[in-house]
């Protein structure tokens, strides 16, 4: 043996069984970090592709910029691409048609199809003034090909074009019943002038990937005096690249950082607790090394290098399992969840995930070994020789004999006698509780975010062309009579001028029937619904632009409405004007309308695509028809997969808590083997030994529960407020269900942890335990 450090591989071979739990702790920590960073990397790659496909690869949009401003900004060296954009007949209110199909006409530069949006399917951009690009749906519905001549019929006359290509469904129009047409910018301006339409162009701008987009935007705002009214950001893309200024996105960054710190801290506590117990178990060994000449520094080096020696095996295994686990999760998302995950990489390798797993694993072990190394170095050679390795310092009698039995008293004493071990054990329990409470918020967030999971989510729905109340109730009754239709429910709608909160504006007045009021009751955050359903009062929906509260009034031209309740959620998209919900009776009294603007249809589980087609035919072109059946199924699958991941992660945390507790109690017992032998020698029986070890575990559990709930509940409130309350308005409530589950887990762990070590001690001969080194 050249040095004391040569003992490390020898000790590792001799103590393979004892080291197994420590290796498992390191593997789990590296595994979690690798998978979290790898999945985050895969999700960012997928989400970036999806955002670019749906929202475009642009960073800012200039609203009605002057030609001078457009030229100055687009000539900048940090601008990678730009395109002007405008359209005619977006609201389908005018008679624009191609082959008798309603048509939307847009004008843009070539970059809109190749650099801003990547949706040129076939052919080329219409470079000539007599060329036109049609949407893919136009090709399918009208059986057209490149080179065919088409006539665009407009209120100002007919214009003949030649088809140059197909594509641009996202760029032009997403309406399935509408033909989309794209002209080059000059041809579009000529058409708009012929139509006498006033142009309201926008300009999409994409910056180079190597520039600080946030800094460039701030510079543009200052240089050209651009406000939020004239410059808007692609929040989705900016959020993925870390440059978003949206408060909600920034809040989500903060949430992600907090959850990551919790996972990292759990790894540190878990490994540190294991190393601390391993050091306590080998206290006499380190003391004997001091006796034969090892210095304090050498002992500290032995402990630290021994921990790194474990990393040689544990880190590669953890990283490898993390990569395979990432592939499995990506596969589940791609093939079992919704269609929005089809772009997630299946066998992607994340260098960020691997690097994070290795670095965090090694750093965690190094940090975790600091305290055990100091403890080992502090062992007195005299104590090792005499065998007096008990805690130093004056020990007073903690509890009177008459109050608790001796085995209970000793169990509590063993738990609290070492402040460092108590801190690590309690901290490990507390962190597990905090993580369970924190990650439980994600499940609630998924439930709020995925609207089709709501009971009111339709599988298909009809809407009147101009959002007018034109869908007759007899049509609703006809649809409800079909055998594959589960439920039909409609809503009347009208935008009305009103005065509220001391200002004048518009409100969206919407009617509910009885079934919708029953669903709305689940989303009620203030007030009551019963009076509204009976025709007295109204409901309003909370959002950032609506601060109406229970008791506030809204003055219409002929009547006054009183807010009787506030909802946290609704089927409607948020707008800049309050959403007001009333009964059908109240709506008819105010507006005189008795037909629906929207008609939702929910289908039975065995409904087929042919049934959906029959419902489409039923509209007979009078109403717009929207099919969300497959989308709902995808979203439902996505919800289940997210729940699987979140609950799976919680299960891993739970497993870590149980393994770490069992390991720590086992090592604590092993470190006191000699003491237990002495207790048995003076008359303590096996049952008392088991009770003493169980009491020690129960002490850690109780203190961890108080610490975890004391710190976890405020954090749960913060995360809930940041992720849910600030966006949907749902008030935080104490998570009694989660706390109950945690309590059951802790009781189970406290009862399970002492079983193996107590059995091992009781099965050893008294002479063997006393002489054990």
N, C-alpha and C positions, 0 to 999 in steps of 0.2 A: 504494500500500500504506500503510494508516494505521498499522499496527503489525506487529510480528513475528508476531502470532497470525494475521494474514491469510495467512501461508504455509501454514497447516494444510490448507485445502481444495485449494490448489494442489499441495502435496506429495502429497495423497491421489490426485489425478488423475494425476500423473506416475508414481506408484509403485503403480498399481493391482495389477499382478501380484504385486509383493512384499508388498503388504498383504493379499492374498487369504487366505493361511494364517492370519494374525492374526485376520482377521474370522471365519474358519472356527472357530478356537479359541474365540472369544467366543460364537459361535452355538451350538456344542456344549455349552458350559458352561451357558448360559441354557436350552437345550433340556432338558438332563438335570434341572436343578433344577425347571423348570416341570413336566415330566412326573412327576417323583418326588412333588412336593407335590400335583399334580392327581390322580394315581392314588391317593395316600394319602387325599385328600379324598373321592374317589369310593368307595374301599373302605370308609371309615368310614361314609359315608351308607348304602351297601348293607348293611354288617354291622350297623349299628344297626337297620335295618328287619328284618333276618333275626333278630337277637337278640330284638327285641320280639315278633316273631311266634312264635318257638320258646320263649323263656324268660320272656317277659312284660316289661312296662314298669314294673318296680318296682325299688326300690333296696335295701330291707331286708325281711326276713321275720322276724316275731316268733313264736317257738315256744311254744305254749300260754300265751299272755299272759292275765292276769286281766282281767276286764271293766273294772276301774278303770284299769289300765295302758293298755289299748286305747283307752279314751275320752280319757285324758290326751294320748297321743301323736297320735291322729288329729285332735284339736281344735287342734293347732298350726297357725299361720298359714302355715308353710312346707311343709305337707303338701298335695299336689295331689290325691291320690286314695288310697283304701285299700279293702281288702276282706278280710273274714274268710273262711276256707276250711277245709273238712274233708270227709271222705268215708267211705263204708261199702263193704266188700267189695273193697278195692283189690287184695287178693291172690287174689280169686276163690275163696276157700276156703268161702264160704257160699252158700246157695241163693237168690240174688237173680236174678230173671228178669223180662223183658218179652217177651211172645209167645214164651215158651220159649227166649229167648236170654239167656245170662249177662249180668248187668248190674252196672255200677258206679254208685253214687249219690253225688253230691257236693252240698254246700250252700255258698252263697257270696252275697255282696252283688252288686248290679247292676254295680258298677264292674269286677267280674272279667271281664265280657264286653265292656265298652266302653272302659275306661280302663287297666286292668291288662293284659288281653289283648284284642286286637281280633279276636274270632272269633265274633261274632253274625252268622250267615249270613242268617237269615230269621226274621220274627216279632219277639217282644219277650221281655224277661226275665220269668220267672214271678213276677209280683207277688202273686198270690193263693195261698192255702194249697193249693188244689186244682189248681194249674197246674204243669206240668212242661216243661222244655226238654230235647230229646233231641239226641244227636250226629248229625252229617250222615250217618254210616255207618248209623245206625238208620233214617233216612229211606230210604236206598237199599235196605237189606237187608229191611226190614219193610213197605215201600211205604206209609208213613204220611204224613199231611198235617196242617197246622196246624188245630186244632179237633177233631181225632179224639180219642176217648177211649181210654186205655190203662190196663192194670192192672199195677201193680208187685207181683209176688209176692215175699214175704220170709219168713224163718223165723217171724216173728211174725204173719203174716197177709197179706191182700191189701189194697192201697190203690189207689183209683181217682183218676186225674188226667186233665186235659185238656191237650193239647199246645199250648203258647203260642209255640213257636219251635224253630228248629234251629241248631246251631253248637256251639262249644265243644269241638271234637275235641282240641285241645291241652290245654284246661282240664280236661277230664273224663278221657278215656282215649285212648291212641294205639294200643291193641290192635285189630287189624282184626276180630277175632272177638267183640268185646264191645260191647254197647249201653251208651252213656253217657247218664246222666240227671242233670239239675241242678235243684235246688229252691231257693227263696229261703231265707234263713238261718233264719227262724222255723219254716217248714215242715220244714226238715231237722232242726232240734233236736227237734221233736215226734216225727218218725219215729225218731230215734236213741233217744229216751226210750222209745218203744214197743218198740224192739228190745232195750232194756236195754244198749245199747252206750255205752261211755265215750268222750266226745268228747275229741279231741286236736287242737284247732283251731290254725291258724296265721293270721297277719294280714299280708297284703302291704301295703307302704307305698311310695308314690311321692312324692318330694319335688319342689318347684318347680324348674324348670330354672335359675333365676337364683340359686340358693343354693349355697354350698360344701358339697356332700354329705358330704365327708370330715369337715369340721368339725362338721356337725350330728350325724353318727353318733358321733363322739367325745364330744360333749356328752350324747347320750342314754345312752351307756354309763356315763358318770360320774354322771349325775343319777339313773338308775334302777338302777344296778348290774348292767347287762346284760353277760353273758359270751358267748363264742362258742357256748355250748350253747343260749342263748336268743335270740340274734340272729345271723342269717346274711345275707350280702350277695349281691346278684346280680352275681357277679364279671364275667360277660361284658359286661353293660351298663356297670358301673362302670369296667371297663378301657377301653372305647371313649370314655368321657367324661373319662378321666384321673384318676379318683378311686379306682382299685382299690388295695387294700392287699395283694393277693396277691403273694407274692415272685416267682413265675414271671412274672406280668404285668409287674411292675416291672422284672424282668430284661430282658424283651423291649423295654420302653421304652428301657432303656440300650443294648441292641443296635441299635435303630433310630437312636438319637442318634449312636452311633459310626459307623454306616454313612453317615449323612448328613454328618458331619464329614469323613469320607474323601472323599466325592464333592465337597464344597466345597473341600477342600484340593487335590484333583486339579485342579479348575478354576483355582484360584489359581496353582498351579505351572505349569500349562500356559500360561496367559496371561502370567504373569510371565516364563517362559522365552522365549516368543515376543517380548515387548516388549524383553527384555534383548538378544536377538540382533538385533532390528531397530535398537536403539540402537547396538550395537557396529558394525553395518554402516554407520551414518551418523555415526560419530564425527567424521570430517573435516568433514562438513557443519556440525555443531554448533560445531566449533572455528572455522570460517570466520565463523559468525554472531557469535561472541565477538570476532572481529577487527574486524567492522564496527560494534561497539558494543553488542551484546546482553549484558545482565547475566546472572549465574547464575540469578537468580530468574526472569527471562524465559525462559531455556532450560528451566527446570523446568516453567514454565507451558505452554510449547509441547508438551513431551512428555506432560504429563497431559491437556491439552485435546485433543491428537491422539488419545489413547486413548479419551477420551469421545466424540470425533467418530466413531470407529468404532462406538461403542455406538448412535449414532443409527440406524444401519442394522442392526447385528448383533442388538441386543436385540429389536426387533419381529419380525425373522425368526425368532429363536430361540423367542420366546413363541408365535408363530403355528404353527410346526412342532410345538412342544410340545403345543399344544391339539389339533391334528389327530392327533398321535401318541397322545394320551390317548383320543381318540374311537376310533381304530383298536384300541387295546388293550382298551377297554371292549367294543367290538363282538366281538372275538375271544373274550373271556370270556363274553359273554352268549350267543353263538350256537354257540361251539365247545367250551366247557368244560361243567362239570356244571350241573345245574338250580339249584344254590345261588347261581349268579351271574345268575339271571334278573332280579333286582332292581337290578342295577348300572345307574346312569344311562348312557344311550347317547350323548347329545350334551350332557352336562352341562358347564357352564362353572364352573371353580373360581377364584374370586377370590383365594383363598389361593395357588393355584399361579401365577397371573399375577403377583400382587404379589411373591411370592417370587422368581420368575424375573427380574423387572425389578430389584428391590432387590439381589438377590445378584449379578446380572450387572454392575450399575453399581459396587457396592462391590468386587467382585472385580477389576474393571478399575482402580479407583482404588488399591486396595492393591497390585496388581501393577505399577502405574506408579511407585511410590515409589522403588524402587531404580534402575530405568533413568533416571528423571529426575535423580537425584543423580549418576549416572554421566555423563550427558550434560553436566550443569552443571559437572562437574569437569574437562572437557577444556581443556587449555591452549591459548590462541591461538597461542603460539609453536610448539607441537607441530603444530598444524594447518597453519601456514605452511611449516614445515620438512619436513612429511610424516613426522615421527618419532612414530607413534601406537602403537608397541608398548608392552607392559606395562612399567610403571616398576618400579624396584627391581632389586637385584642378582640376576642369574640364574646359578646355578652349573651346572656340567655334571652333569646328573642321572644319566646312565648312560654307562659307558665304551663307546667305539666298538667294542671287541672283543666286547662282550657282545650288543649289539643293533645292527641296521643303523640308519643315520642316519634313514631315513624312519620307522621304527618309533619311534625315540627322539623325533623331532619330533612325531609323532602323539600320543604320551603327554603330551609337554610342552604341546601346544596344549590338551589336555583339562584338565590340572591347573593351567595357568598363571593362570587367572582363577578364584579361589575362589568368587565369586558364581555365575558361569556353571556351574561344576562342581557347586555345591550345587543349583542349579535343575534341571540335567539329571539328576543322580543322584537327586534328590528326586522328580522326575517318574517315573523308572523305578521307584523304590522304592514310590511310592504306587500305581502301576499293579499292581505285584506284590502289595502289601498288599490292594488292593481285590479282585483276583482270588482270593486266598486267603480273604478274608473272605466274599465273596459265594458262594463254593463251599460254604460251610457251609449256605446256604439250601437247596441241592439236597438235601443229606443230611437236613435238617430236614423237608422235604416228604416224602421217602421214609419217614421215621419217623412222621410225623403222619397220613398217609393209609393206614390199616390195610387197606382192601380191596386195596391193591397187594401185600400179602403173599401168598406162595404158598399159604398155608392159608386165604385168604379164601373163604368159601362163596358161591355164587350164590343158593341157597335152603337153609334148614335147618329141622329139626323139633326141638321140645323137648317133654318130658313136662310135663303140666299143673302138677305140684307139684315140679318139679326132681328127681323120683325116677328111679331106673334102671328105666324101664318100656318103653323102645323095644327090641324084640327084635332080635337080630342077623339073624334071618330076614327082618325088614322091611328092614334095610339091604341084604341080598343081593338082595331083590326090586327095590329102587330101582337098585342098581348094574347090574342086568341090562338096564335100559332103554337103547336105542341112543343117545339124546342125552345120557346121563349119562357124564361123564368120570371122576369119582371120587367115592366115598362113604367117609366116615370118621367114626367116632363117639367120644364121650367119656363115660365114667362119672363121676358126681359124688356126693360126699357131704361134708357138714360134720361134722367130728368134734372132740370135746374133746381137748385135748392140752396138754402142758407143753413149753415151749421158752424158751430164754434166761432161765431162772429164774422164769418166770411161767406162769400157767395161762390158757388161752384156747381159741379155736376155730381150726381150719385148714380150708381148702377142698382136699379131696383129689380129684384129677382124674387120669384114666387117659389114656395116649397109646398108639397102635399104632405100628408101624414107620415108616409114612410121616410121621406127625407128629413122631417123633423125628428123622427126617432134616431136616425143616424147622427144628426147634428148634435143630439144630446151628449154623445160621447166626446165631442170636441168643445163642449161648453166650458169656458174658463171663468165666467162671471154671469150673474143674473139667472133667469130661468126661461124655459122654452114654452112651457104650457100655455102661458097667456098669449104668446105669439101665434102658436098653432090654432088657437081659438079665435084669432082675428084682432087681438089687442096688442099693440106694440110691434117692435121689429128687432131683428138680430143684425149685428154687424160683425165683420171678420177682421181680426187683428192683422195688421201688417205695419211696416215702417212708416207708411204715409197716412195711416189711419189711427188717430188717437181718441176716437169716440169711446165713451165709457157708458156704463149703465146709468140711466137717468138723464143723459143728454138728449136734446131734442133736435129734430131736423124739420125745417119749415119748407113745405112745398107751396105751390101756388094756391091750392084750395084746402090744404089740410096740414096738420102738424103730426109728426111721427116721434114716438118716444122709444129710445133704445132700452129694450128689456133684457138683452143678453149679448155677450161677446163670445165669438167662436175663435178657436185657435187655428182652425183649418177649414177649407172648403174645396169644392171641385173647381173653383174658378181661378184663373190667372190673376195675379195682383196687378193693380193699375194705380194711377195717381189720384183716383177718386174712390171714395168709400164704397164698399160692397154692402148693400142693405137687403136683408132677406125678410120677406113677409109671407103671410098665408095667401092662397089663391083668391080667397074672398076679398082680402084687403087690396090685393093687386087689381082686381076687377073694379073695385070701388074707386080706386085712384085713377086708373087709366082707361077703363071701359073695355079692355081687351080680355078675351076668354080663350085664346089659343096659345099654343106653346111656341117659343123660339128655339128651344133645344128639346129633343126627345131622346132619352137614354134607354138602351135596351140591354138587359143582362140575359145571357143564354144559359141553358142547362149544360151539364158537364159533357153530355154526349152530342152536343151540337157539332155539325160538320161544316166544311168550307162551302158545300152546296147550299146549306141553310143560310149561310151569310150571303151568298149570291142571290138567294131568293129575297132576302130582306133588302138588298140593293135594288133589285128589280121592283120591289114594292114602292120605292120612292118615285119611280117613273119620271125621273129628271126634275121633279118639282122641288126637291130638297137635296141639299148636299149630304152625302153619305160617307161616314168614316168607320173604318174597320180597325179595331184595336184588340181583336181576339188573340192573335199571335203575340202581339206586344205585351199583353197582360200575362200570358203564359211565360214569356221570357222574363218579365219582371218578377213574377212569382218565384221562378227558379232562381233568379238572382238573389232574391231575398233569402231563400232557403240556404243558398251557398254562403252568403255573408253571415247568416246566423251560424252556419256550420263552422266557419272560420273563427268567428268571435267566441262562440262557445267552446270550440276546439282549443283556442288559445287560453281561455279560462280553465279548461280541463288540464292543460299543460301546467299552468300556474298552480292549480290545485295539486297536481301530481308532484310538482317540485316541492311544494309546502310539506306534503306528506313524507316524501323521500328525505328531504333535508331534516325534518323533525326526527324521524326514525333514526337517521344517521347520527345526528347530534346527540340524541339521548343515548344511543348505543355507545358512542365514543365517550360521553360523560361518565357512563357507568364503567366502561373499561378503564378510564383514568382513575376511578376510585375503587378498583377491584380489591386492593389491599384493605381499604376502610371497611368495605362490606364483609370481607373475610373476618376482620376483627369483630364486627358487630355480631356476626353469626357465632363466633367463638364464645361471646359472652352471653348468648342465649336468644338472640333475635331469630325468629323463625322465617320460613320462606314467604309466608303471607305478608308479614310485616315488611320484608324487603320489597316485595311487589308493590305494596301500598306506598312505600317511600319513593320508589322510582316514578310511580303514577302521579304522586303529588308534585314531584319536581316538574314533570311534563305539564301537569295542569296549571302550575304557576306560570310557566312560560306562556301557555295558551291564554290564560286570563289577562295577563299583562299585555300580550300582543293584541287581544281583542279590544281592550280599552284604548291602546295607542293607535291601532289601525282605524277604529271607528272615529276616534277623536280627530285624526288627521284626514282620514278618507272621506268623511261626510262633507267637510268644507270643500275638498277638492272635487268631489262628486257634484256639489252645488255649482262650483265654478265651471266645470266642463259642461254640465247640463245647460247652464245659462249661456255659455259661449256657443254651443253647438245647436241648441234647440230653442231656448226662450228668446234669444235675440233674433231668431229668424221666424219661428212659428208662434211665439207668444205663449207657449205652454208653461205654466208656473211649475217650479220645482216642488217635489214632494219627497218626504223621507222614504228611501227605498227599503221598506220593511221586508219585502220578499227577498231581496239580496242579503240583507242583514241576517234574516232567518236561515238562509242557505249557508252563509258563512258560519253561523253559530253551530249548525249541525256538522259542518266540515271540521270545525275545531274540536268539538267534543269527540268526534270519531277519531281524529288524529291523536288527541290526548290519550284516548283509550288504547289505540293501536300501537303507538310509539314504544311504550314500556314493555310490550309482551316479549319480544325476542331477547333484549338484554337482561330482563329479570329472569327469564327461563335459563339463560346461559349462566348467570351468577348462581342461581339456586342449584343447578346441576353440577357445579364444581365443588370439589371437596374443600373443607375449611382450610386444611393445611396447604392446599394448592393455591387458594386465593391469597393467603397470608404471605406465601413465599414468591408470588408472581412478581416479575420485574417488568 
